[in-house]
Structures are given as structure tokens and as C-alpha cells.
Amino acid sequence: MQKARLAAPITEAQIRLAQGFLRELDPDVSDLHNLQQRYNDLFLPEDGVHWLH
């Protein structure tokens, strides 16, 4: 954090809050799997033809 040369010092509590916030942004593995499955379902062949819905 020292290399960032911020005007005000950052406290440990602020760092923990920021890390907690970033963890909340990180999607769950099951969410990623569901998104991948929905995306792949768009390209399932129907009667030998690939349709993009």
C-alpha cells in the first residue's frame, strides 16, 4: 500500500472492508456453472441443425 502513494493512510479496517466487498463480487462456482450451462444450451443441435436462439 505504501507504493500507491495515497494522500491518506489506509487503515487495516478499511483494507478488510475492501477485501470483504471484493469477495462479495466474486461469483460462486455454481453461479458460473449455471451461466455456462445456459450459454451452451443456446447452441444445442435440433435435428442436426445448430440454432442460435
C-alpha distance matrix in Angstrom:
0.0 3.8 5.4 5.4 7.5 8.1 11.3 10.9 8.7 7.9 10.2 10.8 13.6 11.9 9.8 13.2 14.9 13.0 13.6 17.2 17.7 16.7 19.1 21.8 21.5 22.2 26.0 28.2 30.0 33.3 32.2 31.4 34.8 36.7 35.3 36.2 39.6 40.3 39.4 41.6 44.4 44.6 45.9 48.4 51.8 54.7 58.1 56.6 54.9 51.2 50.5 47.4 47.6
3.8 0.0 3.8 5.4 5.7 7.6 10.3 10.5 8.6 9.3 11.9 13.1 16.1 14.6 13.0 16.5 18.2 16.5 17.3 20.8 21.3 20.4 22.9 25.5 25.2 25.9 29.7 31.9 33.7 37.0 35.9 35.0 38.4 40.3 38.8 39.7 43.2 43.8 42.7 44.9 47.8 47.9 49.1 51.7 55.0 58.0 61.3 59.7 58.0 54.3 53.7 50.5 50.8
5.4 3.8 0.0 3.8 5.3 8.2 11.4 12.7 11.6 12.2 15.0 16.1 18.9 16.9 15.1 18.6 20.1 17.7 18.4 22.1 22.2 20.8 23.4 26.0 25.2 25.7 29.4 31.9 33.4 36.8 35.6 34.3 37.6 39.7 37.9 38.5 42.2 42.8 41.4 43.5 46.5 46.5 47.4 50.2 53.4 56.4 59.7 57.9 56.2 52.4 51.9 48.8 49.3
5.4 5.4 3.8 0.0 3.8 5.5 9.2 10.6 10.3 10.5 13.9 15.4 17.6 15.0 13.6 17.3 18.1 15.5 16.8 20.3 19.8 18.6 21.7 23.9 22.9 23.8 27.5 30.2 32.0 35.2 33.7 32.6 36.1 37.9 36.0 36.8 40.4 40.8 39.4 41.8 44.7 44.4 45.6 48.5 51.7 54.6 58.0 56.4 54.4 50.6 49.9 46.6 46.9
7.5 5.7 5.3 3.8 0.0 3.8 6.4 8.6 9.0 10.6 14.1 16.3 18.6 16.1 15.4 19.2 19.9 17.7 19.5 22.8 22.3 21.6 24.7 26.7 25.9 27.2 30.9 33.6 35.6 38.7 37.1 36.2 39.7 41.3 39.4 40.4 44.0 44.2 42.9 45.3 48.1 47.8 49.1 52.0 55.2 58.1 61.5 59.9 57.9 54.1 53.2 49.9 50.1
8.1 7.6 8.2 5.5 3.8 0.0 3.8 5.5 6.8 8.2 12.0 14.6 16.3 13.5 13.5 17.3 17.4 15.5 17.8 20.8 20.1 19.9 23.1 24.8 24.1 25.8 29.5 32.3 34.6 37.5 35.7 35.1 38.8 40.1 38.2 39.6 43.0 43.0 42.0 44.6 47.2 46.9 48.4 51.3 54.6 57.3 60.8 59.5 57.3 53.5 52.5 49.0 49.0
11.3 10.3 11.4 9.2 6.4 3.8 0.0 3.8 6.8 9.3 12.8 16.0 17.3 14.7 15.6 19.2 19.0 17.6 20.4 23.0 22.2 22.5 25.8 27.1 26.7 28.6 32.3 35.1 37.6 40.4 38.5 38.1 41.8 42.9 41.0 42.6 46.0 45.8 44.8 47.6 50.1 49.7 51.4 54.3 57.6 60.2 63.7 62.5 60.3 56.5 55.2 51.7 51.5
10.9 10.5 12.7 10.6 8.6 5.5 3.8 0.0 3.8 6.4 9.4 13.0 14.0 11.8 13.2 16.6 16.5 15.7 18.5 20.8 20.4 21.2 24.2 25.4 25.5 27.6 31.2 33.8 36.5 39.2 37.4 37.4 41.0 42.1 40.5 42.2 45.5 45.4 44.7 47.5 49.8 49.7 51.5 54.2 57.7 60.2 63.8 62.7 60.6 56.8 55.6 52.1 51.7
8.7 8.6 11.6 10.3 9.0 6.8 6.8 3.8 0.0 3.8 6.4 9.8 11.5 9.9 10.8 14.2 14.8 14.4 16.6 19.1 19.3 20.1 22.6 24.3 24.7 26.4 30.2 32.5 35.0 37.8 36.4 36.4 39.9 41.2 39.9 41.5 44.7 44.9 44.3 47.0 49.4 49.5 51.2 53.8 57.3 59.9 63.5 62.3 60.4 56.7 55.6 52.2 51.9
7.9 9.3 12.2 10.5 10.6 8.2 9.3 6.4 3.8 0.0 3.8 6.7 8.3 6.3 7.1 10.5 11.1 10.7 12.9 15.3 15.7 16.5 19.0 20.7 21.3 22.9 26.6 28.8 31.5 34.2 32.9 33.0 36.4 37.7 36.6 38.2 41.4 41.6 41.2 43.8 46.2 46.4 48.2 50.7 54.2 56.8 60.4 59.3 57.5 53.8 52.7 49.4 49.0
10.2 11.9 15.0 13.9 14.1 12.0 12.8 9.4 6.4 3.8 0.0 3.8 5.3 5.2 6.5 8.8 9.9 10.8 12.5 14.4 15.5 16.8 18.6 20.3 21.6 23.1 26.7 28.5 31.2 33.8 32.8 33.2 36.5 37.8 37.0 38.8 41.7 42.1 42.0 44.5 46.8 47.3 49.2 51.4 55.0 57.6 61.1 60.2 58.6 54.9 53.8 50.6 50.0
10.8 13.1 16.1 15.4 16.3 14.6 16.0 13.0 9.8 6.7 3.8 0.0 3.8 5.4 5.1 6.2 8.6 9.9 10.5 12.3 14.2 15.3 16.5 18.5 20.2 21.2 24.8 26.2 28.8 31.4 30.8 31.2 34.3 35.8 35.3 36.9 39.8 40.4 40.5 42.8 45.0 45.8 47.7 49.7 53.3 55.9 59.4 58.5 57.1 53.4 52.5 49.5 48.9
13.6 16.1 18.9 17.6 18.6 16.3 17.3 14.0 11.5 8.3 5.3 3.8 0.0 3.8 5.4 5.1 6.2 8.6 9.9 10.5 12.3 14.3 15.3 16.7 18.7 20.2 23.5 24.9 27.8 30.1 29.3 30.2 33.3 34.4 34.0 36.0 38.7 39.1 39.4 41.9 43.9 44.7 46.8 48.7 52.4 54.8 58.4 57.7 56.2 52.6 51.5 48.4 47.6
11.9 14.6 16.9 15.0 16.1 13.5 14.7 11.8 9.9 6.3 5.2 5.4 3.8 0.0 3.8 5.4 5.0 6.2 8.6 9.8 10.5 12.3 14.2 15.4 16.8 18.7 22.2 24.1 27.1 29.4 28.2 28.8 32.2 33.2 32.4 34.4 37.2 37.4 37.5 40.2 42.2 42.7 44.8 47.0 50.6 53.0 56.7 55.9 54.2 50.6 49.3 46.1 45.4
9.8 13.0 15.1 13.6 15.4 13.5 15.6 13.2 10.8 7.1 6.5 5.1 5.4 3.8 0.0 3.8 5.4 5.1 6.1 8.6 9.8 10.6 12.3 14.3 15.5 16.7 20.4 22.2 24.8 27.5 26.5 26.8 30.1 31.5 30.7 32.4 35.3 35.8 35.8 38.2 40.4 41.1 42.9 45.0 48.7 51.3 54.8 53.9 52.3 48.6 47.7 44.6 44.1
13.2 16.5 18.6 17.3 19.2 17.3 19.2 16.6 14.2 10.5 8.8 6.2 5.1 5.4 3.8 0.0 3.8 5.4 5.1 6.1 8.6 9.9 10.5 12.4 14.4 15.4 18.8 20.1 22.9 25.4 24.7 25.4 28.5 29.8 29.4 31.2 33.9 34.5 34.8 37.2 39.2 40.1 42.1 44.0 47.7 50.1 53.7 52.9 51.6 48.0 47.0 44.0 43.3
14.9 18.2 20.1 18.1 19.9 17.4 19.0 16.5 14.8 11.1 9.9 8.6 6.2 5.0 5.4 3.8 0.0 3.8 5.5 5.1 6.2 8.7 9.9 10.7 12.7 14.6 17.8 19.5 22.7 24.8 23.6 24.5 27.8 28.7 28.1 30.3 32.9 33.1 33.5 36.2 38.0 38.7 40.9 42.9 46.6 48.9 52.5 52.0 50.4 46.8 45.5 42.4 41.5
13.0 16.5 17.7 15.5 17.7 15.5 17.6 15.7 14.4 10.7 10.8 9.9 8.6 6.2 5.1 5.4 3.8 0.0 3.8 5.4 5.1 6.2 8.7 9.9 10.8 12.7 16.2 18.4 21.4 23.8 22.3 22.8 26.3 27.3 26.3 28.3 31.2 31.4 31.4 34.0 36.1 36.6 38.7 40.8 44.5 46.9 50.5 49.8 48.1 44.4 43.2 40.1 39.4
13.6 17.3 18.4 16.8 19.5 17.8 20.4 18.5 16.6 12.9 12.5 10.5 9.9 8.6 6.1 5.1 5.5 3.8 0.0 3.8 5.4 5.1 6.2 8.7 9.9 10.7 14.3 16.0 18.7 21.4 20.4 20.7 24.0 25.4 24.7 26.4 29.3 29.9 30.0 32.3 34.5 35.3 37.2 39.2 42.8 45.4 48.9 48.1 46.7 43.0 42.1 39.1 38.6
17.2 20.8 22.1 20.3 22.8 20.8 23.0 20.8 19.1 15.3 14.4 12.3 10.5 9.8 8.6 6.1 5.1 5.4 3.8 0.0 3.8 5.5 5.1 6.4 8.9 10.0 13.1 14.5 17.6 19.8 18.8 19.8 22.9 23.9 23.7 25.7 28.2 28.7 29.2 31.7 33.5 34.5 36.6 38.4 42.1 44.5 48.0 47.5 46.1 42.5 41.5 38.5 37.7
17.7 21.3 22.2 19.8 22.3 20.1 22.2 20.4 19.3 15.7 15.5 14.2 12.3 10.5 9.8 8.6 6.2 5.1 5.4 3.8 0.0 3.8 5.4 5.1 6.6 9.0 12.1 14.3 17.6 19.5 17.9 18.8 22.2 22.9 22.1 24.4 27.0 27.1 27.4 30.2 31.9 32.6 34.9 36.9 40.6 42.8 46.5 45.9 44.3 40.7 39.4 36.3 35.3
16.7 20.4 20.8 18.6 21.6 19.9 22.5 21.2 20.1 16.5 16.8 15.3 14.3 12.3 10.6 9.9 8.7 6.2 5.1 5.5 3.8 0.0 3.8 5.3 5.1 6.5 10.1 12.6 15.5 18.0 16.4 16.6 20.1 21.2 20.2 22.1 25.0 25.3 25.3 27.9 29.9 30.6 32.6 34.7 38.3 40.8 44.4 43.6 42.0 38.4 37.3 34.2 33.6
19.1 22.9 23.4 21.7 24.7 23.1 25.8 24.2 22.6 19.0 18.6 16.5 15.3 14.2 12.3 10.5 9.9 8.7 6.2 5.1 5.4 3.8 0.0 3.8 5.4 5.1 8.3 9.9 12.8 15.3 14.3 14.9 18.1 19.3 19.0 20.8 23.4 24.1 24.5 26.8 28.8 29.8 31.8 33.5 37.3 39.7 43.2 42.6 41.3 37.7 36.8 34.0 33.3
21.8 25.5 26.0 23.9 26.7 24.8 27.1 25.4 24.3 20.7 20.3 18.5 16.7 15.4 14.3 12.4 10.7 9.9 8.7 6.4 5.1 5.3 3.8 0.0 3.8 5.5 7.5 9.4 13.0 14.5 12.9 14.3 17.5 18.0 17.6 20.1 22.4 22.6 23.3 25.9 27.5 28.5 30.8 32.5 36.3 38.4 42.1 41.7 40.3 36.7 35.5 32.6 31.5
21.5 25.2 25.2 22.9 25.9 24.1 26.7 25.5 24.7 21.3 21.6 20.2 18.7 16.8 15.5 14.4 12.7 10.8 9.9 8.9 6.6 5.1 5.4 3.8 0.0 3.8 6.2 9.3 12.5 14.3 12.0 12.6 16.2 16.7 15.6 17.9 20.7 20.6 20.9 23.6 25.4 26.0 28.3 30.3 34.0 36.3 39.9 39.4 37.7 34.1 32.9 29.8 28.9
22.2 25.9 25.7 23.8 27.2 25.8 28.6 27.6 26.4 22.9 23.1 21.2 20.2 18.7 16.7 15.4 14.6 12.7 10.7 10.0 9.0 6.5 5.1 5.5 3.8 0.0 3.8 6.6 9.3 11.7 10.1 10.1 13.6 14.9 14.1 15.8 18.6 19.2 19.4 21.8 23.8 24.8 26.7 28.5 32.3 34.7 38.3 37.5 36.2 32.6 31.7 28.9 28.4
26.0 29.7 29.4 27.5 30.9 29.5 32.3 31.2 30.2 26.6 26.7 24.8 23.5 22.2 20.4 18.8 17.8 16.2 14.3 13.1 12.1 10.1 8.3 7.5 6.2 3.8 0.0 3.8 6.5 8.3 6.3 6.8 10.2 11.1 10.6 12.7 15.1 15.8 16.4 18.6 20.4 21.6 23.7 25.3 29.0 31.4 34.9 34.4 33.1 29.7 28.7 26.1 25.4
28.2 31.9 31.9 30.2 33.6 32.3 35.1 33.8 32.5 28.8 28.5 26.2 24.9 24.1 22.2 20.1 19.5 18.4 16.0 14.5 14.3 12.6 9.9 9.4 9.3 6.6 3.8 0.0 3.8 5.4 5.2 6.5 8.7 10.0 10.8 12.5 14.4 15.6 16.8 18.5 20.1 21.9 23.8 24.9 28.7 30.9 34.4 34.0 33.1 29.8 29.2 26.9 26.1
30.0 33.7 33.4 32.0 35.6 34.6 37.6 36.5 35.0 31.5 31.2 28.8 27.8 27.1 24.8 22.9 22.7 21.4 18.7 17.6 17.6 15.5 12.8 13.0 12.5 9.3 6.5 3.8 0.0 3.8 5.4 5.1 6.2 8.6 9.9 10.5 12.2 14.3 15.3 16.4 18.2 20.4 21.8 22.7 26.3 28.8 32.1 31.5 30.9 27.7 27.5 25.5 25.2
33.3 37.0 36.8 35.2 38.7 37.5 40.4 39.2 37.8 34.2 33.8 31.4 30.1 29.4 27.5 25.4 24.8 23.8 21.4 19.8 19.5 18.0 15.3 14.5 14.3 11.7 8.3 5.4 3.8 0.0 3.8 5.4 5.0 6.1 8.6 9.8 10.4 12.3 14.1 15.1 16.3 18.8 20.5 20.9 24.6 26.8 30.1 29.9 29.4 26.4 25.9 24.2 23.4
32.2 35.9 35.6 33.7 37.1 35.7 38.5 37.4 36.4 32.9 32.8 30.8 29.3 28.2 26.5 24.7 23.6 22.3 20.4 18.8 17.9 16.4 14.3 12.9 12.0 10.1 6.3 5.2 5.4 3.8 0.0 3.8 5.4 5.1 6.2 8.6 9.9 10.6 12.3 14.2 15.3 17.2 19.4 20.3 24.1 26.2 29.7 29.5 28.6 25.3 24.5 22.3 21.3
31.4 35.0 34.3 32.6 36.2 35.1 38.1 37.4 36.4 33.0 33.2 31.2 30.2 28.8 26.8 25.4 24.5 22.8 20.7 19.8 18.8 16.6 14.9 14.3 12.6 10.1 6.8 6.5 5.1 5.4 3.8 0.0 3.8 5.5 5.1 6.1 8.6 10.0 10.5 12.2 14.1 15.8 17.5 18.8 22.5 25.0 28.5 27.8 26.8 23.5 22.9 20.7 20.3
34.8 38.4 37.6 36.1 39.7 38.8 41.8 41.0 39.9 36.4 36.5 34.3 33.3 32.2 30.1 28.5 27.8 26.3 24.0 22.9 22.2 20.1 18.1 17.5 16.2 13.6 10.2 8.7 6.2 5.0 5.4 3.8 0.0 3.8 5.4 5.1 6.1 8.6 9.8 10.4 12.1 14.5 15.9 16.5 20.2 22.6 25.9 25.4 24.8 21.7 21.5 19.9 19.6
36.7 40.3 39.7 37.9 41.3 40.1 42.9 42.1 41.2 37.7 37.8 35.8 34.4 33.2 31.5 29.8 28.7 27.3 25.4 23.9 22.9 21.2 19.3 18.0 16.7 14.9 11.1 10.0 8.6 6.1 5.1 5.5 3.8 0.0 3.8 5.4 5.1 6.2 8.6 9.8 10.5 12.8 14.9 15.5 19.2 21.2 24.6 24.6 23.8 20.8 20.0 18.2 17.3
35.3 38.8 37.9 36.0 39.4 38.2 41.0 40.5 39.9 36.6 37.0 35.3 34.0 32.4 30.7 29.4 28.1 26.3 24.7 23.7 22.1 20.2 19.0 17.6 15.6 14.1 10.6 10.8 9.9 8.6 6.2 5.1 5.4 3.8 0.0 3.8 5.4 5.2 6.2 8.6 9.9 11.2 13.5 14.9 18.7 20.8 24.4 24.1 22.8 19.4 18.4 16.1 15.4
36.2 39.7 38.5 36.8 40.4 39.6 42.6 42.2 41.5 38.2 38.8 36.9 36.0 34.4 32.4 31.2 30.3 28.3 26.4 25.7 24.4 22.1 20.8 20.1 17.9 15.8 12.7 12.5 10.5 9.8 8.6 6.1 5.1 5.4 3.8 0.0 3.8 5.5 5.1 6.1 8.5 10.1 11.4 12.8 16.5 19.1 22.6 21.8 20.7 17.4 17.0 15.1 15.2
39.6 43.2 42.2 40.4 44.0 43.0 46.0 45.5 44.7 41.4 41.7 39.8 38.7 37.2 35.3 33.9 32.9 31.2 29.3 28.2 27.0 25.0 23.4 22.4 20.7 18.6 15.1 14.4 12.2 10.4 9.9 8.6 6.1 5.1 5.4 3.8 0.0 3.8 5.4 5.1 6.0 8.8 10.3 10.6 14.4 16.6 20.0 19.7 19.0 16.0 15.7 14.4 14.1
40.3 43.8 42.8 40.8 44.2 43.0 45.8 45.4 44.9 41.6 42.1 40.4 39.1 37.4 35.8 34.5 33.1 31.4 29.9 28.7 27.1 25.3 24.1 22.6 20.6 19.2 15.8 15.6 14.3 12.3 10.6 10.0 8.6 6.2 5.2 5.5 3.8 0.0 3.8 5.5 5.1 6.8 9.5 10.4 14.1 15.9 19.6 19.6 18.3 15.2 14.0 12.2 11.2
39.4 42.7 41.4 39.4 42.9 42.0 44.8 44.7 44.3 41.2 42.0 40.5 39.4 37.5 35.8 34.8 33.5 31.4 30.0 29.2 27.4 25.3 24.5 23.3 20.9 19.4 16.4 16.8 15.3 14.1 12.3 10.5 9.8 8.6 6.2 5.1 5.4 3.8 0.0 3.8 5.4 5.5 7.5 9.7 13.3 15.6 19.2 18.6 16.9 13.4 12.4 10.2 10.2
41.6 44.9 43.5 41.8 45.3 44.6 47.6 47.5 47.0 43.8 44.5 42.8 41.9 40.2 38.2 37.2 36.2 34.0 32.3 31.7 30.2 27.9 26.8 25.9 23.6 21.8 18.6 18.5 16.4 15.1 14.2 12.2 10.4 9.8 8.6 6.1 5.1 5.5 3.8 0.0 3.8 5.3 5.5 6.9 10.5 13.3 16.7 15.8 14.7 11.4 11.4 10.2 11.0
44.4 47.8 46.5 44.7 48.1 47.2 50.1 49.8 49.4 46.2 46.8 45.0 43.9 42.2 40.4 39.2 38.0 36.1 34.5 33.5 31.9 29.9 28.8 27.5 25.4 23.8 20.4 20.1 18.2 16.3 15.3 14.1 12.1 10.5 9.9 8.5 6.0 5.1 5.4 3.8 0.0 3.8 5.3 5.3 9.1 11.0 14.6 14.5 13.4 10.6 10.0 9.3 9.1
44.6 47.9 46.5 44.4 47.8 46.9 49.7 49.7 49.5 46.4 47.3 45.8 44.7 42.7 41.1 40.1 38.7 36.6 35.3 34.5 32.6 30.6 29.8 28.5 26.0 24.8 21.6 21.9 20.4 18.8 17.2 15.8 14.5 12.8 11.2 10.1 8.8 6.8 5.5 5.3 3.8 0.0 3.8 5.9 8.9 10.7 14.4 14.2 12.1 8.8 7.3 5.7 5.8
45.9 49.1 47.4 45.6 49.1 48.4 51.4 51.5 51.2 48.2 49.2 47.7 46.8 44.8 42.9 42.1 40.9 38.7 37.2 36.6 34.9 32.6 31.8 30.8 28.3 26.7 23.7 23.8 21.8 20.5 19.4 17.5 15.9 14.9 13.5 11.4 10.3 9.5 7.5 5.5 5.3 3.8 0.0 3.8 6.3 9.1 12.4 11.4 9.5 6.0 6.1 5.8 7.8
48.4 51.7 50.2 48.5 52.0 51.3 54.3 54.2 53.8 50.7 51.4 49.7 48.7 47.0 45.0 44.0 42.9 40.8 39.2 38.4 36.9 34.7 33.5 32.5 30.3 28.5 25.3 24.9 22.7 20.9 20.3 18.8 16.5 15.5 14.9 12.8 10.6 10.4 9.7 6.9 5.3 5.9 3.8 0.0 3.8 6.5 9.8 9.3 8.5 6.2 7.1 8.4 9.7
51.8 55.0 53.4 51.7 55.2 54.6 57.6 57.7 57.3 54.2 55.0 53.3 52.4 50.6 48.7 47.7 46.6 44.5 42.8 42.1 40.6 38.3 37.3 36.3 34.0 32.3 29.0 28.7 26.3 24.6 24.1 22.5 20.2 19.2 18.7 16.5 14.4 14.1 13.3 10.5 9.1 8.9 6.3 3.8 0.0 3.8 6.4 5.5 5.1 4.3 6.6 9.3 11.1
54.7 58.0 56.4 54.6 58.1 57.3 60.2 60.2 59.9 56.8 57.6 55.9 54.8 53.0 51.3 50.1 48.9 46.9 45.4 44.5 42.8 40.8 39.7 38.4 36.3 34.7 31.4 30.9 28.8 26.8 26.2 25.0 22.6 21.2 20.8 19.1 16.6 15.9 15.6 13.3 11.0 10.7 9.1 6.5 3.8 0.0 3.8 5.4 5.2 6.2 7.1 10.4 11.3
58.1 61.3 59.7 58.0 61.5 60.8 63.7 63.8 63.5 60.4 61.1 59.4 58.4 56.7 54.8 53.7 52.5 50.5 48.9 48.0 46.5 44.4 43.2 42.1 39.9 38.3 34.9 34.4 32.1 30.1 29.7 28.5 25.9 24.6 24.4 22.6 20.0 19.6 19.2 16.7 14.6 14.4 12.4 9.8 6.4 3.8 0.0 3.8 5.5 8.3 10.0 13.6 14.7
56.6 59.7 57.9 56.4 59.9 59.5 62.5 62.7 62.3 59.3 60.2 58.5 57.7 55.9 53.9 52.9 52.0 49.8 48.1 47.5 45.9 43.6 42.6 41.7 39.4 37.5 34.4 34.0 31.5 29.9 29.5 27.8 25.4 24.6 24.1 21.8 19.7 19.6 18.6 15.8 14.5 14.2 11.4 9.3 5.5 5.4 3.8 0.0 3.8 6.7 9.6 13.1 15.1
54.9 58.0 56.2 54.4 57.9 57.3 60.3 60.6 60.4 57.5 58.6 57.1 56.2 54.2 52.3 51.6 50.4 48.1 46.7 46.1 44.3 42.0 41.3 40.3 37.7 36.2 33.1 33.1 30.9 29.4 28.6 26.8 24.8 23.8 22.8 20.7 19.0 18.3 16.9 14.7 13.4 12.1 9.5 8.5 5.1 5.2 5.5 3.8 0.0 3.8 6.3 9.9 12.1
51.2 54.3 52.4 50.6 54.1 53.5 56.5 56.8 56.7 53.8 54.9 53.4 52.6 50.6 48.6 48.0 46.8 44.4 43.0 42.5 40.7 38.4 37.7 36.7 34.1 32.6 29.7 29.8 27.7 26.4 25.3 23.5 21.7 20.8 19.4 17.4 16.0 15.2 13.4 11.4 10.6 8.8 6.0 6.2 4.3 6.2 8.3 6.7 3.8 0.0 3.8 6.7 9.5
50.5 53.7 51.9 49.9 53.2 52.5 55.2 55.6 55.6 52.7 53.8 52.5 51.5 49.3 47.7 47.0 45.5 43.2 42.1 41.5 39.4 37.3 36.8 35.5 32.9 31.7 28.7 29.2 27.5 25.9 24.5 22.9 21.5 20.0 18.4 17.0 15.7 14.0 12.4 11.4 10.0 7.3 6.1 7.1 6.6 7.1 10.0 9.6 6.3 3.8 0.0 3.8 6.0
47.4 50.5 48.8 46.6 49.9 49.0 51.7 52.1 52.2 49.4 50.6 49.5 48.4 46.1 44.6 44.0 42.4 40.1 39.1 38.5 36.3 34.2 34.0 32.6 29.8 28.9 26.1 26.9 25.5 24.2 22.3 20.7 19.9 18.2 16.1 15.1 14.4 12.2 10.2 10.2 9.3 5.7 5.8 8.4 9.3 10.4 13.6 13.1 9.9 6.7 3.8 0.0 3.8
47.6 50.8 49.3 46.9 50.1 49.0 51.5 51.7 51.9 49.0 50.0 48.9 47.6 45.4 44.1 43.3 41.5 39.4 38.6 37.7 35.3 33.6 33.3 31.5 28.9 28.4 25.4 26.1 25.2 23.4 21.3 20.3 19.6 17.3 15.4 15.2 14.1 11.2 10.2 11.0 9.1 5.8 7.8 9.7 11.1 11.3 14.7 15.1 12.1 9.5 6.0 3.8 0.0
